[in-house]
Amino acid sequence: MVQRQIPRPAEVLELMRLKRPEFNARKRRLDAALTIEDLRAIAKRRTPRAAFDYTDGAAEAEISLARARQAFHDLEFHPSVLRDVAAVDTSTTIFGGPSALPFGIAPTGFTRLMQTEGETAGAGAAAAAGIPFCLSTLGTTSIEDVRAANPSGRNWFQLYVMNKREISYALVERAAAAGFDTLMFTVDTPVAGARLRDKRNGFSIPPQLSLRTIANAIPRPWWWYDFLTTPKLEFASLSATGGTVGELLDAAMDPTISYEDLRVIREMWPGKLAVKGVQTVEDARKLTDAGVDGLVLSNHGGRQLDRAPIPFHLLPEVVREVGDDVEITVDTGIMNGADIVACIALGARFTLIGRAYLYGLMAGGRPGVDRTIGILAEQVVRTMKLLGAHHLGELTPRHVTQLTRLTPLTARPATAR
């Protein structure tokens, strides 16, 4: 028989832990976000549809993005046990300098449209976390203002080669003068991808008001207050600002971009040079032979060629081919610190986060970006501890198996040597 008794008030009180209320609404919602998906959900509630869809969407049917994210789900970790992992070291070096974590903030365009602090929030959060920040050619904060927001940290610049080459050359010179240490020469945008969400939303720079956009904005007065009471939204590095995103890209980019452009930029740039948008082993070898310092395996977040190669799947092949000769970075699809750990284990030196950073920005400005970095950092540390790795150098391919979901019916094109 179970012995029963009348509950004692003192014992009941011991079970009750009243949480101190948080009156700061932004802090309350950010503290409640435990994953990047949580930040995405907050961002979607707080941001007008056109701006959110620009961040969240990809090209055409968005297959490339879905596959990239699925690839990180389709992996299996193999932990080592009975190892003292009370402390782990997440620091690394990339492109000649340090980073406290194995990821940095990727270049994103039109960033102040998502939330008015824009690149300043990203650069400041990166500085506080001790990681690199990369500014886009299509950024809405100037090179010099990013430097002011991150005066002692690492700043990188992402370069599009314009049809007017003098524009690109001037940006290279300004970035060098501002002390940016790495240039990301982007090669996957000879023309703009077909970003259908943007077309359907009538997304443009600057935003154009219609009955639909006004109706969508009514529940989000805070976004419009920030937008209308802060400096005009425009490109900080370009003079042309009118039109849809695709029209702007098509007007600015040049489909004649070639290895000669790479040679010219290499001669102009005094720091490290990485090529962003590498999607085949053959190109990885050619670019390495051309003397670049780094490769960024990327399909532009699925925003250019739909059904493009999955960077995470491409990683082991590229590491086998050129991993001893060049530093390899990965982006596209990263939504969890475990994704980052898996990339490092398979031979990447570093990773970049784009959407994850923007979800945090839209969810809460600078504190939201801090929260993004904090969530990913916690996940990196926890995954390393559970794998039994004391530092990044102990992560090897034996820790990760890429599970098969998409199997080619025919062999991929042979590598040209």
BADRENZA-733672 format. One line per field, with one value per residue (C-alpha): y, x, z; residue number from 1; residue in one letter. Coordinates in Angstrom, 1 decimal, m for minus. Each point is the difference from the previous one (the first is absolute). Example, Ala and Ser with C-alpha at 12.3 -4.5 7.8 and 13.67 -1.06 7.14 Angstrom:
2
yy	c(m4.5,3.4)
xx	c(12.3,1.4)
zz	c(7.8,m0.7)
resi	c(1,2)
resn	c(A,S)
END
This chain:
417
yy	c(0.0,3.5,2.2,3.3,3.3,3.5,2.2,2.2,3.7,0.2,m3.0,1.3,3.3,m1.8,m1.4,3.5,2.1,3.3,1.4,3.7,1.8,1.5,3.4,0.6,m1.5,m0.4,m1.8,m2.2,m1.2,m0.5,m1.9,m2.3,m0.8,m3.2,m0.7,1.9,m1.3,1.7,3.3,m0.6,m0.3,3.3,1.7,m1.1,1.5,3.3,0.7,1.0,m2.9,1.4,0.6,m3.3,m1.9,1.6,m1.4,m3.3,m0.8,m1.5,m0.4,m1.6,m3.0,0.5,m3.6,0.9,1.5,m2.8,m2.6,1.9,0.0,m3.6,m1.0,1.1,m2.1,m3.0,m0.5,m2.3,0.9,m2.5,1.1,m1.0,m0.7,0.1,3.2,3.0,2.8,2.4,2.6,0.3,2.5,1.3,2.4,m0.3,2.0,0.9,2.0,1.1,1.1,m1.3,m0.8,m1.0,m2.3,m2.1,2.3,3.6,2.2,m0.4,3.0,0.9,2.6,2.6,m0.8,3.2,m0.9,m3.0,2.1,3.6,m0.7,m2.2,m0.7,2.2,m2.6,m2.8,1.5,1.0,m3.4,m1.6,2.2,m0.9,m3.7,0.1,m1.2,1.5,2.1,0.1,3.0,m0.4,2.1,0.4,1.1,2.9,1.1,1.5,m1.7,2.8,m0.2,m3.8,0.7,2.5,m2.6,m2.6,2.0,m2.6,m3.2,m1.8,1.4,m1.6,1.3,m1.9,1.2,m0.3,0.8,2.7,0.7,3.3,m1.3,3.3,m0.3,m3.4,1.3,3.0,m2.3,m2.1,3.1,1.3,m3.4,m0.2,3.6,m0.8,m2.9,m2.9,m3.1,m2.4,0.4,m2.4,0.0,m1.3,m2.1,m1.5,3.1,0.7,0.7,0.0,m3.1,m0.2,0.9,m0.5,1.0,3.5,0.3,m1.1,2.5,2.8,0.3,2.9,2.4,2.4,m1.7,1.1,0.3,m1.7,m0.9,m3.5,1.2,2.5,m2.6,m2.3,2.7,1.0,m2.6,0.9,3.8,m0.3,m1.0,3.0,2.3,m1.1,0.2,3.4,1.7,m1.1,1.0,m0.9,m3.6,m0.1,m1.9,1.4,m1.0,0.4,3.0,m1.9,m0.9,m0.3,m3.3,m3.6,m2.0,m2.0,3.2,1.6,m3.1,m0.3,3.6,m0.1,m3.4,m1.0,m3.5,0.5,m0.4,m2.2,m1.2,3.3,1.9,m2.3,0.8,3.7,0.0,m2.3,2.6,2.9,m1.7,0.0,m2.5,m3.5,m0.8,m2.7,m1.0,m0.4,m2.1,m3.1,m2.9,m2.6,m1.8,1.0,3.7,m0.5,m1.4,2.8,2.7,m1.5,m0.2,3.6,0.9,1.0,m0.3,m1.5,m1.6,0.5,m3.0,1.7,0.0,3.5,m1.3,m1.6,3.5,m0.4,m3.4,m2.2,m3.7,1.1,m2.3,m0.3,1.6,m2.3,m3.0,1.5,0.7,m3.4,m0.2,3.5,m0.7,m3.1,1.9,3.3,0.0,0.0,3.1,2.4,0.9,m1.2,1.7,m1.1,1.8,m0.7,m1.8,0.4,0.3,m1.7,m0.1,m3.8,0.9,2.1,m2.8,m2.5,2.3,0.4,m3.8,m0.6,2.4,3.5,2.7,2.3,0.6,3.0,0.8,2.2,m0.7,m1.0,3.4,1.8,m1.9,1.3,3.5,0.0,m1.5,2.6,2.2,m0.1,m2.1,m2.4,m0.4,m0.6,m2.7,m1.7,m0.2,m1.1,m2.8,m1.3,0.3,m2.0,m2.7,m0.2,m0.5,m2.5,m2.0,0.0,m1.2,m2.8,m1.1,0.0,2.7,2.4,2.4,0.4,m1.8,m3.2,m0.1,m2.4,m1.8,m3.0,2.1,0.5,m2.2,1.7,m2.1,m0.7,1.6,1.2,m2.5,0.9,m2.4,0.7,1.0,3.7,1.6,m1.0,2.5,1.7,0.1)
xx	c(0.0,1.2,0.2,m1.8,0.1,m1.3,2.4,2.1,0.1,3.7,0.7,m2.3,1.8,3.3,m1.3,m1.0,2.7,m1.5,2.0,0.8,m2.0,1.9,m1.6,2.3,m2.0,2.9,2.2,m3.0,m0.5,3.7,0.6,m2.9,1.7,2.0,0.8,0.5,m3.4,m1.5,1.6,m1.3,m3.6,0.4,1.5,m2.9,m2.5,1.8,1.1,m2.1,m0.5,2.1,3.1,m0.4,m0.4,3.0,2.1,m1.8,m0.5,2.3,m0.1,m2.8,m1.4,2.5,1.3,3.6,m0.7,m2.2,2.6,2.8,m1.9,m1.1,3.7,0.7,m2.9,1.3,3.2,1.0,2.4,2.4,1.0,3.0,m0.8,1.7,1.9,0.3,m1.7,m0.6,1.5,0.2,1.8,m2.1,2.6,1.7,1.9,m1.3,1.6,2.9,m1.9,m1.8,m3.7,m1.4,m2.5,0.1,m2.5,m0.4,m2.8,m0.5,m0.5,m3.7,m1.5,m2.7,0.5,m1.5,m3.3,m0.4,0.7,1.2,3.3,1.1,3.7,0.9,m1.7,1.7,3.5,m0.5,m1.2,2.9,2.5,m1.5,0.2,3.5,m1.1,0.4,m2.7,m0.3,m1.6,m1.8,0.5,m3.8,0.2,m2.0,2.8,3.2,3.4,1.2,m3.1,0.5,3.6,m1.2,m2.4,2.7,3.2,2.3,m1.7,0.3,m1.9,m0.2,m1.4,m2.0,0.5,m2.2,1.7,m2.1,m0.5,1.7,3.2,1.1,m2.8,1.4,3.6,m1.0,m1.7,3.1,2.1,m2.4,m0.1,3.7,0.3,m2.5,2.1,m2.2,2.3,m1.8,m1.7,m2.7,0.0,m3.5,m0.4,m3.5,m2.0,0.7,m3.7,m2.7,m1.8,m3.8,m1.2,m3.7,m1.1,1.5,m1.8,m3.3,0.4,1.0,3.2,2.2,2.6,m1.3,m3.2,m3.1,m3.2,m3.2,m3.3,1.4,3.2,m1.9,m2.4,2.8,1.8,m3.0,0.8,3.7,0.0,3.4,1.7,m1.4,0.8,3.7,0.0,m1.5,1.9,3.5,2.2,m1.2,0.5,2.5,3.1,3.0,2.4,m2.2,m1.8,m2.8,m2.8,m3.2,m1.6,m0.6,2.9,0.4,0.0,2.6,2.3,m0.4,0.9,3.0,1.5,2.0,m0.4,3.5,1.8,3.1,3.3,1.5,m2.2,1.2,3.6,m0.6,m1.7,2.7,2.7,m2.0,m0.9,2.7,m1.7,m1.4,m2.1,m2.8,m2.2,m3.7,m2.5,2.2,m2.3,2.2,3.2,1.4,m0.4,1.4,3.2,0.2,m0.4,2.5,2.5,m0.7,1.3,m3.0,0.2,m3.4,m3.1,m3.5,m2.2,m3.3,m3.0,m0.9,m2.5,m2.0,m0.7,1.6,m0.1,m2.7,0.9,3.7,2.5,m0.4,3.1,0.1,0.0,2.7,2.2,1.8,0.8,1.5,2.0,1.5,0.9,1.4,m0.4,3.8,0.4,m2.8,m2.3,m3.6,m3.1,m3.6,m3.3,m3.7,m2.5,1.7,m2.7,1.7,3.4,0.0,0.0,3.1,1.8,m0.8,1.6,3.2,0.1,m0.1,2.9,m1.4,2.1,m3.0,m3.7,m2.2,m3.5,m2.4,m3.7,0.6,1.6,m2.9,m2.6,1.5,0.3,m3.7,m1.0,1.8,2.6,3.5,m1.1,m1.6,3.2,1.8,m2.7,0.7,3.7,m0.7,m2.3,2.4,3.0,m1.9,m0.8,3.6,1.3,m2.6,0.5,3.8,m0.4,m2.4,2.4,2.9,2.0,2.1,0.7,m0.8,3.1,m1.2,m3.1,0.7,m2.1,m0.3,m2.4,m2.5,m1.8,m1.9,m3.2,m1.2,m3.2,0.8,2.1,1.0,m1.3,3.2,3.4,0.7,2.2,3.7,2.4,2.1,3.7)
zz	c(0.0,m0.8,3.0,m0.6,1.9,m0.2,m2.1,2.2,m1.3,0.6,m2.2,m2.8,0.1,m0.5,m3.3,m1.3,m1.6,m1.1,m2.9,0.2,m2.7,m2.9,m1.0,m3.0,m2.8,m2.4,2.6,0.9,m3.5,m0.7,3.2,m1.0,m3.3,0.4,m3.6,m3.3,m1.0,3.0,m1.1,m3.5,1.4,1.9,m3.1,m2.1,2.5,0.2,m3.6,m3.0,m2.4,m2.9,2.3,1.7,m3.2,m1.5,2.8,0.3,m3.6,m2.7,m3.8,m2.0,1.9,2.8,m0.5,0.6,3.4,1.1,m1.0,1.7,3.3,m0.4,m0.5,3.5,1.3,m1.9,2.0,2.8,2.8,1.5,3.6,2.0,3.6,3.4,m0.9,2.3,m1.8,2.8,m2.2,m3.8,m2.2,m3.0,m1.3,m3.4,m2.5,m3.5,m2.7,2.1,3.1,3.1,0.6,3.4,m1.8,m3.2,m1.7,m1.1,m1.4,m3.7,m2.4,m0.5,m2.2,0.9,3.7,1.5,m1.8,2.4,3.1,0.1,1.9,m2.9,m0.5,3.0,2.2,m1.7,0.2,3.6,1.0,m1.9,1.8,3.4,m0.8,m1.5,m3.5,m3.5,m1.6,m3.8,m1.7,m3.4,m3.0,0.2,3.6,1.4,2.3,m1.3,0.2,2.3,2.3,0.4,1.0,2.6,1.4,0.1,0.4,1.5,m1.3,m3.3,m3.0,m3.4,m3.2,m2.6,m3.6,m3.0,m3.3,m1.6,m3.7,0.8,1.3,1.5,2.6,1.2,0.0,2.1,2.6,0.2,0.7,2.6,1.8,0.1,1.3,2.8,1.2,m1.2,0.0,m2.4,m3.4,m1.1,m3.8,m0.9,m3.2,0.0,m1.1,m3.7,m0.1,2.7,1.0,m0.4,3.6,m0.5,3.5,m0.7,m3.3,1.4,2.9,m2.3,2.2,m1.0,1.3,1.4,1.0,m2.0,1.9,m1.3,1.5,0.6,1.7,2.1,1.2,0.8,2.0,2.2,2.6,0.0,0.7,1.8,m3.3,m1.8,2.8,m0.1,m3.8,m0.3,2.9,m1.0,m2.9,m3.5,m1.0,m2.9,m1.1,1.8,m2.8,m3.2,m1.4,m1.8,2.4,m2.0,m1.1,1.0,1.5,m3.3,m2.1,2.3,m0.1,m3.8,m0.5,2.3,m0.7,m3.1,m1.6,m1.6,3.4,m0.5,1.4,m1.3,2.5,2.7,m1.0,0.1,3.4,1.4,m1.0,1.5,3.3,2.7,2.4,m0.3,m3.0,0.2,m2.9,1.0,m2.0,m0.8,m0.9,m1.8,0.8,m3.4,0.8,3.5,m1.6,m2.7,2.6,2.4,m2.9,m0.7,3.5,2.0,3.8,0.6,m1.5,1.2,m1.0,m0.5,m2.3,1.2,2.5,m2.8,m1.5,m3.4,m1.8,1.3,0.3,0.5,1.8,3.7,1.6,3.0,m2.4,m2.1,2.9,0.4,m3.7,0.0,3.2,m1.6,m3.2,1.4,3.8,0.5,m2.2,0.9,2.8,m0.5,1.3,m0.3,0.0,m1.0,2.2,3.4,2.7,3.0,1.7,m0.7,m3.8,0.6,2.0,m2.8,m2.6,2.1,0.5,m3.7,m0.7,m0.2,1.8,0.5,m0.7,m0.7,1.2,m2.0,0.6,3.6,0.6,m1.8,2.0,3.2,m1.4,m1.0,3.4,2.1,m1.6,1.5,3.0,m2.5,m1.8,3.3,0.7,m3.3,0.7,3.6,m1.1,m2.7,2.4,2.7,m2.6,m1.2,3.5,1.0,m3.2,0.5,3.6,m1.0,m2.8,2.5,m1.8,2.0,m2.8,m3.7,m1.1,1.5,m2.2,m2.9,m2.7,2.4,2.0,m2.9,m2.5,m2.8,m0.6,m3.5,m1.2,m3.5,m2.0,m3.6,m2.6,m2.0,1.1,0.5,m2.7,0.4,1.4,m2.7,1.0)
resi	c(1,2,3,4,5,6,7,8,9,10,11,12,13,14,15,16,17,18,19,20,21,22,23,24,25,26,27,28,29,30,31,32,33,34,35,36,37,38,39,40,41,42,43,44,45,46,47,48,49,50,51,52,53,54,55,56,57,58,59,60,61,62,63,64,65,66,67,68,69,70,71,72,73,74,75,76,77,78,79,80,81,82,83,84,85,86,87,88,89,90,91,92,93,94,95,96,97,98,99,100,101,102,103,104,105,106,107,108,109,110,111,112,113,114,115,116,117,118,119,120,121,122,123,124,125,126,127,128,129,130,131,132,133,134,135,136,137,138,139,140,141,142,143,144,145,146,147,148,149,150,151,152,153,154,155,156,157,158,159,160,161,162,163,164,165,166,167,168,169,170,171,172,173,174,175,176,177,178,179,180,181,182,183,184,185,186,187,188,189,190,191,192,193,194,195,196,197,198,199,200,201,202,203,204,205,206,207,208,209,210,211,212,213,214,215,216,217,218,219,220,221,222,223,224,225,226,227,228,229,230,231,232,233,234,235,236,237,238,239,240,241,242,243,244,245,246,247,248,249,250,251,252,253,254,255,256,257,258,259,260,261,262,263,264,265,266,267,268,269,270,271,272,273,274,275,276,277,278,279,280,281,282,283,284,285,286,287,288,289,290,291,292,293,294,295,296,297,298,299,300,301,302,303,304,305,306,307,308,309,310,311,312,313,314,315,316,317,318,319,320,321,322,323,324,325,326,327,328,329,330,331,332,333,334,335,336,337,338,339,340,341,342,343,344,345,346,347,348,349,350,351,352,353,354,355,356,357,358,359,360,361,362,363,364,365,366,367,368,369,370,371,372,373,374,375,376,377,378,379,380,381,382,383,384,385,386,387,388,389,390,391,392,393,394,395,396,397,398,399,400,401,402,403,404,405,406,407,408,409,410,411,412,413,414,415,416,417)
resn	c(M,V,Q,R,Q,I,P,R,P,A,E,V,L,E,L,M,R,L,K,R,P,E,F,N,A,R,K,R,R,L,D,A,A,L,T,I,E,D,L,R,A,I,A,K,R,R,T,P,R,A,A,F,D,Y,T,D,G,A,A,E,A,E,I,S,L,A,R,A,R,Q,A,F,H,D,L,E,F,H,P,S,V,L,R,D,V,A,A,V,D,T,S,T,T,I,F,G,G,P,S,A,L,P,F,G,I,A,P,T,G,F,T,R,L,M,Q,T,E,G,E,T,A,G,A,G,A,A,A,A,A,G,I,P,F,C,L,S,T,L,G,T,T,S,I,E,D,V,R,A,A,N,P,S,G,R,N,W,F,Q,L,Y,V,M,N,K,R,E,I,S,Y,A,L,V,E,R,A,A,A,A,G,F,D,T,L,M,F,T,V,D,T,P,V,A,G,A,R,L,R,D,K,R,N,G,F,S,I,P,P,Q,L,S,L,R,T,I,A,N,A,I,P,R,P,W,W,W,Y,D,F,L,T,T,P,K,L,E,F,A,S,L,S,A,T,G,G,T,V,G,E,L,L,D,A,A,M,D,P,T,I,S,Y,E,D,L,R,V,I,R,E,M,W,P,G,K,L,A,V,K,G,V,Q,T,V,E,D,A,R,K,L,T,D,A,G,V,D,G,L,V,L,S,N,H,G,G,R,Q,L,D,R,A,P,I,P,F,H,L,L,P,E,V,V,R,E,V,G,D,D,V,E,I,T,V,D,T,G,I,M,N,G,A,D,I,V,A,C,I,A,L,G,A,R,F,T,L,I,G,R,A,Y,L,Y,G,L,M,A,G,G,R,P,G,V,D,R,T,I,G,I,L,A,E,Q,V,V,R,T,M,K,L,L,G,A,H,H,L,G,E,L,T,P,R,H,V,T,Q,L,T,R,L,T,P,L,T,A,R,P,A,T,A,R)
END
